[in-house]
């Protein structure tokens, strides 16, 4: 029998796709989520895809006692994938204490409980934001690139949490961890049963693109066309959420089944190439046949000019690779948006 994995934030965008991949790999999954930024109906979508409804507990991980009850109820948990966090950069600037409390206290509570309940390892959901704006000689950015001062409280919580994990394990805690630094997750499951469901006006490019394409938003704004890039727009490494989810399965296998590996390992998870905002918009139009109304707008404060990952370490060590063509990924996001319209959600 495969191990039981606790997925925190498992009804969220990346968490739900990772739950699907874990179940399809034979793992038992327990989801913990406080539903502050996701909907319980996501469980229906997961069940439609895999035929298995994951165990679910509505718990706020800032509550240490409620969190411990989960481990008492599910004593066979061997690994944790920790997604649960507040994640809007702009909101974190306005409400820094909310972000520090939510994102840091929840991790500390989990780490404290792991040895007590014999949980072997934790996969931590980190971000390429820890690299800030890499210098030209550090592009594509490797795991050895310098960590730069965070541009937001959100980014800072990722850096602090990485340090907490490393310090705790260095102190002799009997656990292992893999830290995954994602680039920009996009797309939706090919079944269109789960996908990205932002609250209010989307802060990420792809949901804004699909909402504009379907008529919810009047037009797309491309922030800045005077960057030092080939077409003047920002460049990012866009990773398909299903490919990203599969990286978590590989990481969990490594943590639980390879006793010889280092106690803490860090991997970039991306495609290894950058796409400009304009290239994404044109790619969406090509993939879907839908013409987007858009215009240039002034630069947005805090936006990084260009970043993409060197993912050769994940390719080689984890045996994982992002393989889905960009047009297919963009088409999946459009199918998801149309499904939301059919279901009367957006």
C-alpha positions as CSV (number, residue, x, y, z in Angstrom):
1,X,0.0,0.0,0.0
2,X,1.3,3.4,-1.0
3,X,2.0,6.1,1.7
4,X,-0.5,8.7,3.0
5,X,0.3,12.3,2.1
6,X,-1.1,15.4,3.7
7,X,-1.7,18.1,1.1
8,X,-2.2,21.5,2.7
9,X,-4.1,24.0,0.5
10,X,-5.2,21.0,-1.5
11,X,-8.3,22.6,-2.9
12,X,-6.3,25.5,-4.4
13,X,-5.0,25.7,-7.9
14,X,-1.7,23.8,-7.6
15,X,-2.8,21.7,-4.7
16,X,-5.8,20.2,-6.5
17,X,-3.7,19.3,-9.5
18,X,-1.1,17.7,-7.3
19,X,-3.7,15.8,-5.4
20,X,-4.8,14.3,-8.7
21,X,-1.3,13.3,-9.7
22,X,-0.6,11.8,-6.2
23,X,-3.8,9.7,-6.3
24,X,-3.0,8.5,-9.9
25,X,0.4,7.5,-8.6
26,X,-1.3,5.4,-5.9
27,X,-0.9,7.6,-2.8
28,X,-3.6,8.1,-0.3
29,X,-4.3,11.9,0.1
30,X,-5.6,13.9,3.0
31,X,-6.3,17.5,2.2
32,X,-6.3,20.3,4.8
33,X,-7.6,23.7,3.7
34,X,-9.4,26.6,5.4
35,X,-11.2,27.5,2.1
36,X,-10.2,31.1,2.5
37,X,-9.1,31.2,-1.2
38,X,-10.7,28.1,-2.7
39,X,-14.0,26.3,-2.9
40,X,-15.1,22.9,-1.5
41,X,-16.5,21.9,-4.9
42,X,-13.0,21.4,-6.1
43,X,-13.2,18.0,-4.4
44,X,-15.9,17.1,-6.9
45,X,-13.6,17.9,-9.8
46,X,-10.8,15.8,-8.3
47,X,-13.2,12.9,-7.8
48,X,-14.4,13.1,-11.4
49,X,-10.9,12.8,-12.7
50,X,-9.5,10.0,-10.4
51,X,-12.7,8.3,-9.2
52,X,-11.4,8.9,-5.6
53,X,-12.6,11.6,-3.2
54,X,-9.7,12.6,-1.0
55,X,-10.2,12.9,2.7
56,X,-10.8,16.5,3.6
57,X,-10.5,18.5,6.8
58,X,-11.4,22.2,7.0
59,X,-8.7,23.4,9.3
60,X,-6.7,26.7,9.7
61,X,-3.1,25.7,10.1
62,X,-2.4,28.7,12.3
63,X,-4.4,26.8,15.0
64,X,-1.8,24.3,16.4
65,X,-4.4,22.3,18.3
66,X,-6.7,21.9,15.3
67,X,-3.7,20.9,13.2
68,X,-2.6,18.3,15.7
69,X,-6.1,16.7,15.6
70,X,-5.5,16.0,11.9
71,X,-2.4,14.0,12.7
72,X,-4.3,12.1,15.4
73,X,-7.1,11.3,13.0
74,X,-4.8,10.2,10.2
75,X,-1.9,8.5,12.0
76,X,-0.5,7.0,8.8
77,X,0.6,10.4,7.3
78,X,4.2,9.9,6.1
79,X,4.8,13.0,4.0
80,X,3.5,16.6,3.7
81,X,3.2,18.8,0.6
82,X,2.7,22.4,2.0
83,X,0.9,24.7,-0.4
84,X,-1.3,26.5,2.1
85,X,-0.4,30.2,2.1
86,X,-1.7,33.7,1.2
87,X,-0.2,34.5,-2.2
88,X,-1.2,37.9,-3.6
89,X,1.9,40.2,-3.8
90,X,-0.2,43.5,-3.7
91,X,-2.3,42.4,-0.8
92,X,0.9,41.4,1.1
93,X,2.2,45.0,0.8
94,X,-1.1,46.2,2.3
95,X,-1.5,43.5,5.0
96,X,2.0,42.4,5.9
97,X,1.1,41.0,9.3
98,X,-1.6,38.8,7.9
99,X,0.9,37.3,5.5
100,X,3.6,36.8,8.1
101,X,1.2,35.1,10.5
102,X,-0.6,33.0,7.9
103,X,2.5,31.8,5.9
104,X,5.0,31.4,8.7
105,X,3.0,30.2,11.7
106,X,1.3,27.5,9.6
107,X,4.7,26.1,8.6
108,X,6.1,26.2,12.1
109,X,3.1,24.3,13.4
110,X,3.5,21.5,10.8
111,X,7.3,21.2,11.4
112,X,6.8,20.9,15.2
113,X,4.3,18.1,14.7
114,X,6.2,16.1,12.2
115,X,8.7,14.3,14.5
116,X,5.9,13.7,17.1
117,X,3.8,11.8,14.5
118,X,6.7,10.2,12.7
119,X,6.2,12.2,9.4
120,X,9.3,11.7,7.3
121,X,9.4,14.6,4.9
122,X,7.9,17.8,3.7
123,X,7.8,19.3,0.2
124,X,7.7,23.1,0.5
125,X,6.1,25.2,-2.2
126,X,8.5,28.1,-2.7
127,X,8.9,30.5,-5.6
128,X,11.4,32.0,-8.1
129,X,10.6,35.3,-6.4
130,X,13.5,34.5,-4.0
131,X,15.9,35.3,-6.9
132,X,14.5,38.8,-7.4
133,X,15.8,40.2,-10.7
134,X,18.8,38.0,-11.6
135,X,21.8,39.7,-13.3
136,X,22.4,38.8,-16.9
137,X,25.2,36.4,-16.0
138,X,22.7,34.5,-13.7
139,X,20.1,33.9,-16.5
140,X,18.8,31.3,-16.8
141,X,18.8,31.3,-13.0
142,X,20.2,28.2,-11.2
143,X,19.5,27.0,-7.6
144,X,23.0,28.5,-6.7
145,X,22.0,32.0,-7.8
146,X,22.1,34.6,-5.0
147,X,18.9,35.1,-3.0
148,X,17.9,38.7,-3.2
149,X,16.0,41.0,-0.9
150,X,12.3,40.3,-1.4
151,X,10.2,42.9,-3.1
152,X,7.1,42.1,-1.0
153,X,6.1,40.6,2.3
154,X,4.8,37.6,0.3
155,X,8.2,37.0,-1.3
156,X,9.8,37.5,2.1
157,X,7.7,34.8,3.7
158,X,9.0,32.3,1.0
159,X,12.6,33.2,1.9
160,X,12.0,33.1,5.6
161,X,10.2,29.7,5.4
162,X,13.1,28.2,3.4
163,X,15.4,29.4,6.1
164,X,13.2,28.0,8.9
165,X,13.2,24.6,7.2
166,X,16.9,24.6,6.8
167,X,17.6,25.8,10.3
168,X,15.2,23.2,11.8
169,X,16.7,20.3,9.9
170,X,20.2,21.5,10.7
171,X,19.3,21.5,14.4
172,X,18.9,17.7,14.1
173,X,15.2,17.4,13.5
174,X,14.6,13.8,12.1
175,X,12.9,14.9,8.9
176,X,13.8,15.6,5.3
177,X,12.7,18.4,2.9
178,X,12.6,19.2,-0.7
179,X,12.1,22.9,-1.5
180,X,10.6,23.5,-5.0
181,X,11.0,27.0,-6.4
182,X,8.3,27.4,-9.0
183,X,8.3,29.7,-11.9
184,X,4.8,30.8,-13.2
185,X,2.2,28.0,-13.1
186,X,-0.5,28.2,-15.8
187,X,-3.2,26.2,-17.5
188,X,-5.8,23.7,-16.3
189,X,-6.3,20.0,-16.2
190,X,-7.1,18.6,-19.7
191,X,-10.4,17.3,-18.4
192,X,-11.5,20.9,-17.5
193,X,-12.7,19.5,-14.1
194,X,-10.2,21.7,-12.1
195,X,-8.3,24.8,-12.9
196,X,-7.4,28.3,-11.6
197,X,-10.3,30.1,-9.9
198,X,-9.1,33.6,-8.8
199,X,-11.2,35.7,-6.4
200,X,-12.2,39.0,-7.9
201,X,-10.0,40.6,-10.5
202,X,-7.2,38.2,-11.4
203,X,-3.6,39.2,-10.5
204,X,-2.1,36.6,-12.8
205,X,-1.8,37.0,-16.6
206,X,-3.6,33.8,-17.8
207,X,-6.8,34.2,-15.9
208,X,-7.0,37.8,-17.0
209,X,-6.4,36.7,-20.6
210,X,-9.2,34.1,-20.5
211,X,-11.6,36.4,-18.7
212,X,-11.0,39.0,-21.3
213,X,-11.4,36.5,-24.1
214,X,-14.8,35.4,-22.7
215,X,-16.0,39.0,-22.1
216,X,-15.8,39.3,-18.3
217,X,-13.0,41.9,-18.6
218,X,-13.2,44.7,-21.2
219,X,-9.6,44.5,-22.3
220,X,-6.2,43.2,-21.2
221,X,-3.5,45.6,-20.2
222,X,0.1,44.7,-20.9
223,X,2.1,46.5,-18.2
224,X,5.2,48.1,-19.8
225,X,6.5,47.9,-23.4
226,X,9.9,49.5,-22.7
227,X,11.7,46.8,-20.9
228,X,15.2,45.6,-22.1
229,X,13.7,42.5,-23.8
230,X,13.3,41.7,-27.5
231,X,9.7,43.0,-27.7
232,X,9.8,45.4,-24.7
233,X,7.5,43.3,-22.5
234,X,8.3,41.3,-19.4
235,X,9.7,37.7,-19.8
236,X,8.6,34.8,-17.5
237,X,9.0,31.0,-17.4
238,X,5.5,29.7,-17.7
239,X,5.1,26.1,-16.4
240,X,2.0,23.9,-17.0
241,X,0.3,23.2,-13.7
242,X,0.0,19.5,-14.5
243,X,3.7,19.2,-15.2
244,X,4.4,21.1,-12.0
245,X,2.1,18.7,-10.1
246,X,4.1,15.8,-11.4
247,X,7.3,17.3,-10.1
248,X,5.8,17.1,-6.6
249,X,5.1,13.3,-7.0
250,X,8.8,12.8,-8.0
251,X,10.0,14.9,-5.1
252,X,7.8,13.0,-2.6
253,X,9.1,9.7,-3.9
254,X,12.7,11.0,-3.4
255,X,12.0,12.2,0.1
256,X,10.2,9.0,1.3
257,X,12.0,6.3,-0.6
258,X,15.6,7.4,-0.9
259,X,17.3,7.3,2.5
260,X,20.7,8.3,1.1
261,X,19.7,11.8,-0.2
262,X,20.6,15.0,1.5
263,X,18.3,16.2,4.3
264,X,17.4,19.4,2.4
265,X,17.4,19.8,-1.4
266,X,16.3,22.7,-3.6
267,X,15.0,22.4,-7.2
268,X,13.9,25.0,-9.7
269,X,10.6,23.9,-11.4
270,X,10.0,25.5,-14.8
271,X,10.4,25.0,-18.5
272,X,13.9,26.4,-18.8
273,X,12.8,29.1,-21.3
274,X,11.3,32.5,-21.1
275,X,8.2,33.8,-22.9
276,X,7.3,37.5,-23.1
277,X,3.9,38.8,-22.2
278,X,3.3,39.6,-25.8
279,X,4.3,36.1,-26.9
280,X,1.8,34.6,-24.4
281,X,-1.0,36.8,-25.8
282,X,-0.2,35.9,-29.4
283,X,0.2,32.3,-28.4
284,X,-3.3,32.3,-26.8
285,X,-4.8,33.8,-29.9
286,X,-3.1,31.2,-32.1
287,X,-4.1,28.2,-29.8
288,X,-7.7,29.2,-29.4
289,X,-8.6,31.3,-32.5
290,X,-9.9,34.0,-30.2
291,X,-8.8,37.6,-30.8
292,X,-8.0,39.5,-27.6
293,X,-8.7,43.2,-27.0
294,X,-5.5,44.5,-25.4
295,X,-3.4,47.7,-25.0
296,X,-0.2,48.7,-23.4
297,X,-0.2,50.3,-20.0
298,X,2.5,51.9,-17.8
299,X,4.9,49.6,-16.0
300,X,3.6,48.1,-12.7
301,X,5.5,48.6,-9.5
302,X,7.4,45.5,-8.4
303,X,7.4,43.7,-11.7
304,X,10.6,41.9,-12.5
305,X,11.9,42.5,-16.0
306,X,12.9,39.0,-17.0
307,X,13.4,35.7,-15.2
308,X,13.5,32.1,-16.4
309,X,14.9,29.0,-14.8
310,X,17.8,26.6,-15.4
311,X,15.9,23.3,-14.6
312,X,18.7,20.9,-15.5
313,X,19.0,19.8,-11.8
314,X,15.3,18.8,-11.6
315,X,15.6,17.1,-15.0
316,X,18.6,15.1,-13.9
317,X,18.1,14.4,-10.2
318,X,14.3,14.1,-10.0
319,X,13.9,12.5,-13.4
320,X,11.3,15.2,-14.2
321,X,10.7,17.4,-17.2
322,X,8.1,19.9,-18.3
323,X,6.9,18.4,-21.6
324,X,3.6,20.0,-22.5
325,X,3.6,22.4,-25.5
326,X,2.7,26.0,-24.7
327,X,-0.2,26.1,-27.2
328,X,-1.7,23.0,-25.5
329,X,-1.3,24.6,-22.1
330,X,-3.0,27.9,-23.2
331,X,-5.8,25.9,-24.9
332,X,-6.4,24.1,-21.6
333,X,-6.8,27.4,-19.8
334,X,-9.4,28.4,-22.4
335,X,-11.4,25.2,-22.0
336,X,-11.5,25.7,-18.3
337,X,-12.8,29.3,-18.7
338,X,-15.5,28.0,-21.0
339,X,-16.4,25.3,-18.5
340,X,-16.8,27.9,-15.7
341,X,-19.2,29.8,-18.0
342,X,-21.2,26.7,-18.7
343,X,-21.4,26.0,-14.9
344,X,-22.5,29.6,-14.3
345,X,-19.5,30.4,-12.1
346,X,-17.8,33.0,-14.3
